[in-house]
Amino acid sequence: MKDTVSNRPLGPEAVLKYGTPEFEVISPGAYVTCAITGKIIPVEQLKYWSVEIQEPYVDAAAANQRLIEARAKAADNS
């Protein structure tokens, strides 16, 4: 169920620890926010995240974008 004003799922944002192949709920909540797009992701629909960076992504394209950015940053620091 969503708040019709903000279009956010009702309830607090979850705090998760991202692991392989699952995540652990640190603080229960209805959603997380994509680290790339800022879009709301209901916890039950979360499929993409980074274990290394510990952040969620709305879709594969967002996850890939972060991977590209991380590789570029690592190359710059070499």
PyMOL Python script that loads the backbone (N, CA, C, O; Angstrom):
from pymol import cmd

cmd.read_pdbstr("""\
ATOM      1  N   MET A   1       0.843  -1.180   0.000  1.00  0.00           N
ATOM      2  CA  MET A   1       0.000   0.000   0.000  1.00  0.00           C
ATOM      3  C   MET A   1       0.882   1.236   0.000  1.00  0.00           C
ATOM      4  O   MET A   1       1.886   1.283   0.711  1.00  0.00           O
ATOM      5  N   LYS A   2       0.514   2.242  -0.796  1.00  0.00           N
ATOM      6  CA  LYS A   2       1.340   3.434  -0.929  1.00  0.00           C
ATOM      7  C   LYS A   2       0.615   4.673  -0.441  1.00  0.00           C
ATOM      8  O   LYS A   2      -0.613   4.760  -0.474  1.00  0.00           O
ATOM      9  N   ASP A   3       1.414   5.632   0.015  1.00  0.00           N
ATOM     10  CA  ASP A   3       0.930   6.962   0.360  1.00  0.00           C
ATOM     11  C   ASP A   3       0.656   7.671  -0.958  1.00  0.00           C
ATOM     12  O   ASP A   3       1.571   7.833  -1.766  1.00  0.00           O
ATOM     13  N   THR A   4      -0.570   8.092  -1.194  1.00  0.00           N
ATOM     14  CA  THR A   4      -0.930   8.666  -2.493  1.00  0.00           C
ATOM     15  C   THR A   4      -0.316  10.041  -2.726  1.00  0.00           C
ATOM     16  O   THR A   4      -0.268  10.496  -3.869  1.00  0.00           O
ATOM     17  N   VAL A   5       0.151  10.713  -1.689  1.00  0.00           N
ATOM     18  CA  VAL A   5       0.759  12.028  -1.860  1.00  0.00           C
ATOM     19  C   VAL A   5       2.204  11.902  -2.336  1.00  0.00           C
ATOM     20  O   VAL A   5       2.587  12.539  -3.317  1.00  0.00           O
ATOM     21  N   SER A   6       3.008  11.090  -1.654  1.00  0.00           N
ATOM     22  CA  SER A   6       4.429  10.982  -1.988  1.00  0.00           C
ATOM     23  C   SER A   6       4.743   9.774  -2.852  1.00  0.00           C
ATOM     24  O   SER A   6       5.854   9.663  -3.371  1.00  0.00           O
ATOM     25  N   ASN A   7       3.790   8.869  -3.017  1.00  0.00           N
ATOM     26  CA  ASN A   7       3.961   7.621  -3.763  1.00  0.00           C
ATOM     27  C   ASN A   7       4.998   6.703  -3.114  1.00  0.00           C
ATOM     28  O   ASN A   7       5.539   5.809  -3.766  1.00  0.00           O
ATOM     29  N   ARG A   8       5.267   6.926  -1.844  1.00  0.00           N
ATOM     30  CA  ARG A   8       6.168   6.057  -1.095  1.00  0.00           C
ATOM     31  C   ARG A   8       5.352   4.955  -0.424  1.00  0.00           C
ATOM     32  O   ARG A   8       4.217   5.188  -0.006  1.00  0.00           O
ATOM     33  N   PRO A   9       5.923   3.765  -0.321  1.00  0.00           N
ATOM     34  CA  PRO A   9       5.228   2.721   0.444  1.00  0.00           C
ATOM     35  C   PRO A   9       5.040   3.207   1.881  1.00  0.00           C
ATOM     36  O   PRO A   9       5.908   3.878   2.439  1.00  0.00           O
ATOM     37  N   LEU A  10       3.914   2.864   2.461  1.00  0.00           N
ATOM     38  CA  LEU A  10       3.680   3.244   3.848  1.00  0.00           C
ATOM     39  C   LEU A  10       4.643   2.479   4.738  1.00  0.00           C
ATOM     40  O   LEU A  10       4.892   1.292   4.526  1.00  0.00           O
ATOM     41  N   GLY A  11       5.167   3.146   5.708  1.00  0.00           N
ATOM     42  CA  GLY A  11       6.105   2.532   6.633  1.00  0.00           C
ATOM     43  C   GLY A  11       7.486   3.120   6.459  1.00  0.00           C
ATOM     44  O   GLY A  11       7.744   3.863   5.512  1.00  0.00           O
ATOM     45  N   PRO A  12       8.369   2.785   7.375  1.00  0.00           N
ATOM     46  CA  PRO A  12       9.729   3.343   7.350  1.00  0.00           C
ATOM     47  C   PRO A  12      10.606   2.681   6.291  1.00  0.00           C
ATOM     48  O   PRO A  12      10.276   1.620   5.762  1.00  0.00           O
ATOM     49  N   GLU A  13      11.722   3.328   5.997  1.00  0.00           N
ATOM     50  CA  GLU A  13      12.712   2.735   5.099  1.00  0.00           C
ATOM     51  C   GLU A  13      13.465   1.651   5.870  1.00  0.00           C
ATOM     52  O   GLU A  13      13.844   1.846   7.024  1.00  0.00           O
ATOM     53  N   ALA A  14      13.673   0.525   5.225  1.00  0.00           N
ATOM     54  CA  ALA A  14      14.387  -0.591   5.847  1.00  0.00           C
ATOM     55  C   ALA A  14      15.886  -0.316   5.845  1.00  0.00           C
ATOM     56  O   ALA A  14      16.399   0.413   4.995  1.00  0.00           O
ATOM     57  N   VAL A  15      16.565  -0.903   6.798  1.00  0.00           N
ATOM     58  CA  VAL A  15      18.029  -0.911   6.819  1.00  0.00           C
ATOM     59  C   VAL A  15      18.425  -2.368   6.646  1.00  0.00           C
ATOM     60  O   VAL A  15      18.041  -3.229   7.437  1.00  0.00           O
ATOM     61  N   LEU A  16      19.201  -2.629   5.596  1.00  0.00           N
ATOM     62  CA  LEU A  16      19.563  -3.997   5.252  1.00  0.00           C
ATOM     63  C   LEU A  16      21.074  -4.163   5.209  1.00  0.00           C
ATOM     64  O   LEU A  16      21.805  -3.211   4.938  1.00  0.00           O
ATOM     65  N   LYS A  17      21.534  -5.379   5.479  1.00  0.00           N
ATOM     66  CA  LYS A  17      22.926  -5.758   5.250  1.00  0.00           C
ATOM     67  C   LYS A  17      22.891  -6.691   4.063  1.00  0.00           C
ATOM     68  O   LYS A  17      22.275  -7.755   4.116  1.00  0.00           O
ATOM     69  N   TYR A  18      23.554  -6.291   2.988  1.00  0.00           N
ATOM     70  CA  TYR A  18      23.493  -7.033   1.737  1.00  0.00           C
ATOM     71  C   TYR A  18      24.555  -8.115   1.713  1.00  0.00           C
ATOM     72  O   TYR A  18      25.747  -7.843   1.857  1.00  0.00           O
ATOM     73  N   GLY A  19      24.103  -9.347   1.528  1.00  0.00           N
ATOM     74  CA  GLY A  19      24.994 -10.489   1.476  1.00  0.00           C
ATOM     75  C   GLY A  19      24.782 -11.272   0.195  1.00  0.00           C
ATOM     76  O   GLY A  19      24.073 -10.833  -0.711  1.00  0.00           O
ATOM     77  N   THR A  20      25.413 -12.449   0.133  1.00  0.00           N
ATOM     78  CA  THR A  20      25.291 -13.328  -1.016  1.00  0.00           C
ATOM     79  C   THR A  20      24.712 -14.641  -0.537  1.00  0.00           C
ATOM     80  O   THR A  20      25.337 -15.274   0.313  1.00  0.00           O
ATOM     81  N   PRO A  21      23.611 -15.083  -0.996  1.00  0.00           N
ATOM     82  CA  PRO A  21      22.734 -14.526  -2.018  1.00  0.00           C
ATOM     83  C   PRO A  21      21.541 -13.773  -1.440  1.00  0.00           C
ATOM     84  O   PRO A  21      20.613 -13.439  -2.176  1.00  0.00           O
ATOM     85  N   GLU A  22      21.546 -13.502  -0.143  1.00  0.00           N
ATOM     86  CA  GLU A  22      20.405 -12.860   0.489  1.00  0.00           C
ATOM     87  C   GLU A  22      20.851 -11.636   1.260  1.00  0.00           C
ATOM     88  O   GLU A  22      22.045 -11.384   1.422  1.00  0.00           O
ATOM     89  N   PHE A  23      19.865 -10.872   1.737  1.00  0.00           N
ATOM     90  CA  PHE A  23      20.171  -9.742   2.603  1.00  0.00           C
ATOM     91  C   PHE A  23      19.590  -9.997   3.979  1.00  0.00           C
ATOM     92  O   PHE A  23      18.649 -10.774   4.140  1.00  0.00           O
ATOM     93  N   GLU A  24      20.165  -9.330   4.972  1.00  0.00           N
ATOM     94  CA  GLU A  24      19.716  -9.442   6.355  1.00  0.00           C
ATOM     95  C   GLU A  24      19.023  -8.136   6.743  1.00  0.00           C
ATOM     96  O   GLU A  24      19.525  -7.050   6.454  1.00  0.00           O
ATOM     97  N   VAL A  25      17.889  -8.248   7.387  1.00  0.00           N
ATOM     98  CA  VAL A  25      17.157  -7.061   7.830  1.00  0.00           C
ATOM     99  C   VAL A  25      17.750  -6.603   9.161  1.00  0.00           C
ATOM    100  O   VAL A  25      17.675  -7.317  10.161  1.00  0.00           O
ATOM    101  N   ILE A  26      18.336  -5.416   9.164  1.00  0.00           N
ATOM    102  CA  ILE A  26      18.897  -4.815  10.370  1.00  0.00           C
ATOM    103  C   ILE A  26      17.805  -4.043  11.101  1.00  0.00           C
ATOM    104  O   ILE A  26      17.666  -4.132  12.321  1.00  0.00           O
ATOM    105  N   SER A  27      17.034  -3.280  10.324  1.00  0.00           N
ATOM    106  CA  SER A  27      15.898  -2.518  10.853  1.00  0.00           C
ATOM    107  C   SER A  27      14.735  -2.700   9.880  1.00  0.00           C
ATOM    108  O   SER A  27      14.841  -2.297   8.722  1.00  0.00           O
ATOM    109  N   PRO A  28      13.627  -3.299  10.326  1.00  0.00           N
ATOM    110  CA  PRO A  28      12.505  -3.569   9.417  1.00  0.00           C
ATOM    111  C   PRO A  28      11.943  -2.300   8.790  1.00  0.00           C
ATOM    112  O   PRO A  28      11.951  -1.226   9.393  1.00  0.00           O
ATOM    113  N   GLY A  29      11.462  -2.452   7.585  1.00  0.00           N
ATOM    114  CA  GLY A  29      10.848  -1.343   6.876  1.00  0.00           C
ATOM    115  C   GLY A  29      10.170  -1.836   5.620  1.00  0.00           C
ATOM    116  O   GLY A  29      10.273  -3.008   5.258  1.00  0.00           O
ATOM    117  N   ALA A  30       9.477  -0.929   4.959  1.00  0.00           N
ATOM    118  CA  ALA A  30       8.690  -1.281   3.782  1.00  0.00           C
ATOM    119  C   ALA A  30       9.490  -1.195   2.484  1.00  0.00           C
ATOM    120  O   ALA A  30       9.131  -1.837   1.497  1.00  0.00           O
ATOM    121  N   TYR A  31      10.560  -0.415   2.470  1.00  0.00           N
ATOM    122  CA  TYR A  31      11.255  -0.148   1.212  1.00  0.00           C
ATOM    123  C   TYR A  31      12.706   0.246   1.470  1.00  0.00           C
ATOM    124  O   TYR A  31      13.107   0.519   2.602  1.00  0.00           O
ATOM    125  N   VAL A  32      13.482   0.266   0.380  1.00  0.00           N
ATOM    126  CA  VAL A  32      14.815   0.859   0.350  1.00  0.00           C
ATOM    127  C   VAL A  32      14.843   1.803  -0.848  1.00  0.00           C
ATOM    128  O   VAL A  32      13.944   1.770  -1.689  1.00  0.00           O
ATOM    129  N   THR A  33      15.853   2.627  -0.926  1.00  0.00           N
ATOM    130  CA  THR A  33      15.968   3.604  -2.008  1.00  0.00           C
ATOM    131  C   THR A  33      17.161   3.249  -2.895  1.00  0.00           C
ATOM    132  O   THR A  33      18.265   3.026  -2.399  1.00  0.00           O
ATOM    133  N   CYS A  34      16.935   3.198  -4.205  1.00  0.00           N
ATOM    134  CA  CYS A  34      18.004   2.884  -5.152  1.00  0.00           C
ATOM    135  C   CYS A  34      19.125   3.914  -5.033  1.00  0.00           C
ATOM    136  O   CYS A  34      18.878   5.120  -5.054  1.00  0.00           O
ATOM    137  N   ALA A  35      20.352   3.429  -4.909  1.00  0.00           N
ATOM    138  CA  ALA A  35      21.515   4.296  -4.758  1.00  0.00           C
ATOM    139  C   ALA A  35      21.829   5.095  -6.016  1.00  0.00           C
ATOM    140  O   ALA A  35      22.513   6.115  -5.933  1.00  0.00           O
ATOM    141  N   ILE A  36      21.355   4.667  -7.161  1.00  0.00           N
ATOM    142  CA  ILE A  36      21.630   5.345  -8.418  1.00  0.00           C
ATOM    143  C   ILE A  36      20.499   6.280  -8.816  1.00  0.00           C
ATOM    144  O   ILE A  36      20.737   7.446  -9.131  1.00  0.00           O
ATOM    145  N   THR A  37      19.267   5.774  -8.804  1.00  0.00           N
ATOM    146  CA  THR A  37      18.131   6.535  -9.335  1.00  0.00           C
ATOM    147  C   THR A  37      17.326   7.278  -8.283  1.00  0.00           C
ATOM    148  O   THR A  37      16.598   8.218  -8.604  1.00  0.00           O
ATOM    149  N   GLY A  38      17.453   6.860  -7.023  1.00  0.00           N
ATOM    150  CA  GLY A  38      16.630   7.443  -5.970  1.00  0.00           C
ATOM    151  C   GLY A  38      15.215   6.884  -5.935  1.00  0.00           C
ATOM    152  O   GLY A  38      14.389   7.327  -5.137  1.00  0.00           O
ATOM    153  N   LYS A  39      14.932   5.912  -6.799  1.00  0.00           N
ATOM    154  CA  LYS A  39      13.592   5.310  -6.831  1.00  0.00           C
ATOM    155  C   LYS A  39      13.377   4.406  -5.626  1.00  0.00           C
ATOM    156  O   LYS A  39      14.309   3.796  -5.102  1.00  0.00           O
ATOM    157  N   ILE A  40      12.123   4.342  -5.206  1.00  0.00           N
ATOM    158  CA  ILE A  40      11.726   3.501  -4.086  1.00  0.00           C
ATOM    159  C   ILE A  40      11.616   2.054  -4.557  1.00  0.00           C
ATOM    160  O   ILE A  40      11.055   1.782  -5.619  1.00  0.00           O
ATOM    161  N   ILE A  41      12.156   1.126  -3.760  1.00  0.00           N
ATOM    162  CA  ILE A  41      12.081  -0.303  -4.059  1.00  0.00           C
ATOM    163  C   ILE A  41      11.431  -0.998  -2.862  1.00  0.00           C
ATOM    164  O   ILE A  41      12.037  -1.057  -1.793  1.00  0.00           O
ATOM    165  N   PRO A  42      10.220  -1.520  -3.012  1.00  0.00           N
ATOM    166  CA  PRO A  42       9.640  -2.297  -1.918  1.00  0.00           C
ATOM    167  C   PRO A  42      10.573  -3.467  -1.581  1.00  0.00           C
ATOM    168  O   PRO A  42      11.081  -4.134  -2.483  1.00  0.00           O
ATOM    169  N   VAL A  43      10.793  -3.710  -0.310  1.00  0.00           N
ATOM    170  CA  VAL A  43      11.737  -4.749   0.112  1.00  0.00           C
ATOM    171  C   VAL A  43      11.420  -6.086  -0.539  1.00  0.00           C
ATOM    172  O   VAL A  43      12.330  -6.814  -0.936  1.00  0.00           O
ATOM    173  N   GLU A  44      10.139  -6.416  -0.651  1.00  0.00           N
ATOM    174  CA  GLU A  44       9.773  -7.715  -1.224  1.00  0.00           C
ATOM    175  C   GLU A  44      10.077  -7.808  -2.730  1.00  0.00           C
ATOM    176  O   GLU A  44      10.026  -8.896  -3.304  1.00  0.00           O
ATOM    177  N   GLN A  45      10.391  -6.676  -3.366  1.00  0.00           N
ATOM    178  CA  GLN A  45      10.729  -6.678  -4.795  1.00  0.00           C
ATOM    179  C   GLN A  45      12.217  -6.456  -5.057  1.00  0.00           C
ATOM    180  O   GLN A  45      12.636  -6.413  -6.214  1.00  0.00           O
ATOM    181  N   LEU A  46      13.015  -6.313  -4.010  1.00  0.00           N
ATOM    182  CA  LEU A  46      14.446  -6.049  -4.155  1.00  0.00           C
ATOM    183  C   LEU A  46      15.162  -7.268  -4.733  1.00  0.00           C
ATOM    184  O   LEU A  46      15.108  -8.360  -4.168  1.00  0.00           O
ATOM    185  N   LYS A  47      15.832  -7.067  -5.868  1.00  0.00           N
ATOM    186  CA  LYS A  47      16.557  -8.150  -6.541  1.00  0.00           C
ATOM    187  C   LYS A  47      18.028  -7.834  -6.786  1.00  0.00           C
ATOM    188  O   LYS A  47      18.831  -8.743  -6.998  1.00  0.00           O
ATOM    189  N   TYR A  48      18.387  -6.548  -6.759  1.00  0.00           N
ATOM    190  CA  TYR A  48      19.745  -6.140  -7.134  1.00  0.00           C
ATOM    191  C   TYR A  48      20.382  -5.322  -6.019  1.00  0.00           C
ATOM    192  O   TYR A  48      19.786  -4.369  -5.517  1.00  0.00           O
ATOM    193  N   TRP A  49      21.612  -5.706  -5.633  1.00  0.00           N
ATOM    194  CA  TRP A  49      22.362  -4.947  -4.641  1.00  0.00           C
ATOM    195  C   TRP A  49      23.831  -5.289  -4.766  1.00  0.00           C
ATOM    196  O   TRP A  49      24.207  -6.266  -5.414  1.00  0.00           O
ATOM    197  N   SER A  50      24.657  -4.468  -4.136  1.00  0.00           N
ATOM    198  CA  SER A  50      26.091  -4.709  -4.098  1.00  0.00           C
ATOM    199  C   SER A  50      26.490  -5.117  -2.695  1.00  0.00           C
ATOM    200  O   SER A  50      26.238  -4.392  -1.732  1.00  0.00           O
ATOM    201  N   VAL A  51      27.112  -6.281  -2.580  1.00  0.00           N
ATOM    202  CA  VAL A  51      27.622  -6.739  -1.300  1.00  0.00           C
ATOM    203  C   VAL A  51      28.820  -5.872  -0.911  1.00  0.00           C
ATOM    204  O   VAL A  51      28.948  -5.474   0.247  1.00  0.00           O
ATOM    205  N   GLU A  52      29.690  -5.580  -1.868  1.00  0.00           N
ATOM    206  CA  GLU A  52      30.903  -4.813  -1.615  1.00  0.00           C
ATOM    207  C   GLU A  52      30.607  -3.375  -1.200  1.00  0.00           C
ATOM    208  O   GLU A  52      31.200  -2.864  -0.249  1.00  0.00           O
ATOM    209  N   ILE A  53      29.688  -2.722  -1.913  1.00  0.00           N
ATOM    210  CA  ILE A  53      29.385  -1.307  -1.653  1.00  0.00           C
ATOM    211  C   ILE A  53      28.250  -1.152  -0.636  1.00  0.00           C
ATOM    212  O   ILE A  53      28.072  -0.081  -0.057  1.00  0.00           O
ATOM    213  N   GLN A  54      27.479  -2.235  -0.423  1.00  0.00           N
ATOM    214  CA  GLN A  54      26.358  -2.246   0.516  1.00  0.00           C
ATOM    215  C   GLN A  54      25.297  -1.218   0.145  1.00  0.00           C
ATOM    216  O   GLN A  54      24.943  -0.350   0.943  1.00  0.00           O
ATOM    217  N   GLU A  55      24.787  -1.335  -1.105  1.00  0.00           N
ATOM    218  CA  GLU A  55      23.706  -0.452  -1.543  1.00  0.00           C
ATOM    219  C   GLU A  55      22.778  -1.183  -2.507  1.00  0.00           C
ATOM    220  O   GLU A  55      23.204  -2.081  -3.232  1.00  0.00           O
ATOM    221  N   PRO A  56      21.486  -0.783  -2.508  1.00  0.00           N
ATOM    222  CA  PRO A  56      20.493  -1.428  -3.371  1.00  0.00           C
ATOM    223  C   PRO A  56      20.325  -0.703  -4.706  1.00  0.00           C
ATOM    224  O   PRO A  56      20.631   0.483  -4.834  1.00  0.00           O
ATOM    225  N   TYR A  57      19.829  -1.451  -5.697  1.00  0.00           N
ATOM    226  CA  TYR A  57      19.579  -0.894  -7.035  1.00  0.00           C
ATOM    227  C   TYR A  57      18.202  -1.320  -7.519  1.00  0.00           C
ATOM    228  O   TYR A  57      17.745  -2.425  -7.224  1.00  0.00           O
ATOM    229  N   VAL A  58      17.551  -0.449  -8.256  1.00  0.00           N
ATOM    230  CA  VAL A  58      16.195  -0.708  -8.724  1.00  0.00           C
ATOM    231  C   VAL A  58      16.157  -1.764  -9.831  1.00  0.00           C
ATOM    232  O   VAL A  58      15.167  -2.483  -9.966  1.00  0.00           O
ATOM    233  N   ASP A  59      17.230  -1.860 -10.625  1.00  0.00           N
ATOM    234  CA  ASP A  59      17.252  -2.823 -11.727  1.00  0.00           C
ATOM    235  C   ASP A  59      18.691  -3.135 -12.120  1.00  0.00           C
ATOM    236  O   ASP A  59      19.638  -2.578 -11.566  1.00  0.00           O
ATOM    237  N   ALA A  60      18.834  -4.033 -13.085  1.00  0.00           N
ATOM    238  CA  ALA A  60      20.164  -4.447 -13.530  1.00  0.00           C
ATOM    239  C   ALA A  60      20.945  -3.298 -14.155  1.00  0.00           C
ATOM    240  O   ALA A  60      22.166  -3.229 -14.008  1.00  0.00           O
ATOM    241  N   ALA A  61      20.262  -2.403 -14.846  1.00  0.00           N
ATOM    242  CA  ALA A  61      20.937  -1.262 -15.472  1.00  0.00           C
ATOM    243  C   ALA A  61      21.578  -0.360 -14.416  1.00  0.00           C
ATOM    244  O   ALA A  61      22.702   0.108 -14.598  1.00  0.00           O
ATOM    245  N   ALA A  62      20.876  -0.119 -13.328  1.00  0.00           N
ATOM    246  CA  ALA A  62      21.418   0.713 -12.248  1.00  0.00           C
ATOM    247  C   ALA A  62      22.604   0.016 -11.586  1.00  0.00           C
ATOM    248  O   ALA A  62      23.611   0.658 -11.283  1.00  0.00           O
ATOM    249  N   ALA A  63      22.491  -1.293 -11.359  1.00  0.00           N
ATOM    250  CA  ALA A  63      23.591  -2.054 -10.762  1.00  0.00           C
ATOM    251  C   ALA A  63      24.810  -2.020 -11.680  1.00  0.00           C
ATOM    252  O   ALA A  63      25.935  -1.856 -11.208  1.00  0.00           O
ATOM    253  N   ASN A  64      24.599  -2.170 -12.965  1.00  0.00           N
ATOM    254  CA  ASN A  64      25.694  -2.134 -13.933  1.00  0.00           C
ATOM    255  C   ASN A  64      26.344  -0.755 -13.975  1.00  0.00           C
ATOM    256  O   ASN A  64      27.566  -0.647 -14.073  1.00  0.00           O
ATOM    257  N   GLN A  65      25.536   0.292 -13.901  1.00  0.00           N
ATOM    258  CA  GLN A  65      26.080   1.653 -13.901  1.00  0.00           C
ATOM    259  C   GLN A  65      27.033   1.839 -12.727  1.00  0.00           C
ATOM    260  O   GLN A  65      28.117   2.400 -12.890  1.00  0.00           O
ATOM    261  N   ARG A  66      26.634   1.370 -11.539  1.00  0.00           N
ATOM    262  CA  ARG A  66      27.501   1.502 -10.358  1.00  0.00           C
ATOM    263  C   ARG A  66      28.773   0.679 -10.532  1.00  0.00           C
ATOM    264  O   ARG A  66      29.849   1.121 -10.128  1.00  0.00           O
ATOM    265  N   LEU A  67      28.670  -0.506 -11.123  1.00  0.00           N
ATOM    266  CA  LEU A  67      29.840  -1.343 -11.363  1.00  0.00           C
ATOM    267  C   LEU A  67      30.829  -0.633 -12.276  1.00  0.00           C
ATOM    268  O   LEU A  67      32.034  -0.647 -12.022  1.00  0.00           O
ATOM    269  N   ILE A  68      30.328  -0.019 -13.326  1.00  0.00           N
ATOM    270  CA  ILE A  68      31.179   0.733 -14.255  1.00  0.00           C
ATOM    271  C   ILE A  68      31.861   1.890 -13.530  1.00  0.00           C
ATOM    272  O   ILE A  68      33.058   2.118 -13.703  1.00  0.00           O
ATOM    273  N   GLU A  69      31.091   2.624 -12.713  1.00  0.00           N
ATOM    274  CA  GLU A  69      31.649   3.743 -11.953  1.00  0.00           C
ATOM    275  C   GLU A  69      32.736   3.264 -10.987  1.00  0.00           C
ATOM    276  O   GLU A  69      33.783   3.900 -10.866  1.00  0.00           O
ATOM    277  N   ALA A  70      32.488   2.147 -10.301  1.00  0.00           N
ATOM    278  CA  ALA A  70      33.451   1.620  -9.334  1.00  0.00           C
ATOM    279  C   ALA A  70      34.733   1.172 -10.027  1.00  0.00           C
ATOM    280  O   ALA A  70      35.828   1.395  -9.511  1.00  0.00           O
ATOM    281  N   ARG A  71      34.602   0.546 -11.185  1.00  0.00           N
ATOM    282  CA  ARG A  71      35.793   0.118 -11.933  1.00  0.00           C
ATOM    283  C   ARG A  71      36.593   1.314 -12.425  1.00  0.00           C
ATOM    284  O   ARG A  71      37.824   1.289 -12.392  1.00  0.00           O
ATOM    285  N   ALA A  72      35.913   2.359 -12.880  1.00  0.00           N
ATOM    286  CA  ALA A  72      36.595   3.563 -13.347  1.00  0.00           C
ATOM    287  C   ALA A  72      37.333   4.235 -12.187  1.00  0.00           C
ATOM    288  O   ALA A  72      38.459   4.703 -12.352  1.00  0.00           O
ATOM    289  N   LYS A  73      36.704   4.281 -11.033  1.00  0.00           N
ATOM    290  CA  LYS A  73      37.336   4.891  -9.857  1.00  0.00           C
ATOM    291  C   LYS A  73      38.557   4.084  -9.444  1.00  0.00           C
ATOM    292  O   LYS A  73      39.591   4.656  -9.097  1.00  0.00           O
ATOM    293  N   ALA A  74      38.447   2.758  -9.478  1.00  0.00           N
ATOM    294  CA  ALA A  74      39.575   1.899  -9.120  1.00  0.00           C
ATOM    295  C   ALA A  74      40.727   2.088 -10.100  1.00  0.00           C
ATOM    296  O   ALA A  74      41.890   2.086  -9.698  1.00  0.00           O
ATOM    297  N   ALA A  75      40.412   2.249 -11.379  1.00  0.00           N
ATOM    298  CA  ALA A  75      41.448   2.453 -12.396  1.00  0.00           C
ATOM    299  C   ALA A  75      42.142   3.797 -12.178  1.00  0.00           C
ATOM    300  O   ALA A  75      43.355   3.907 -12.352  1.00  0.00           O
ATOM    301  N   ASP A  76      41.371   4.818 -11.797  1.00  0.00           N
ATOM    302  CA  ASP A  76      41.941   6.142 -11.536  1.00  0.00           C
ATOM    303  C   ASP A  76      42.872   6.131 -10.315  1.00  0.00           C
ATOM    304  O   ASP A  76      43.845   6.884 -10.256  1.00  0.00           O
ATOM    305  N   ASN A  77      42.559   5.269  -9.349  1.00  0.00           N
ATOM    306  CA  ASN A  77      43.355   5.201  -8.120  1.00  0.00           C
ATOM    307  C   ASN A  77      44.576   4.306  -8.266  1.00  0.00           C
ATOM    308  O   ASN A  77      45.373   4.205  -7.333  1.00  0.00           O
ATOM    309  N   SER A  78      44.745   3.650  -9.419  1.00  0.00           N
ATOM    310  CA  SER A  78      45.882   2.754  -9.628  1.00  0.00           C
ATOM    311  C   SER A  78      47.109   3.500 -10.053  1.00  0.00           C
ATOM    312  O   SER A  78      48.156   2.891 -10.270  1.00  0.00           O
TER     313      SER A  78
END
""", "prot")
cmd.dss("prot")
cmd.show_as("cartoon", "prot")
cmd.util.cbc("prot")
cmd.orient("prot")
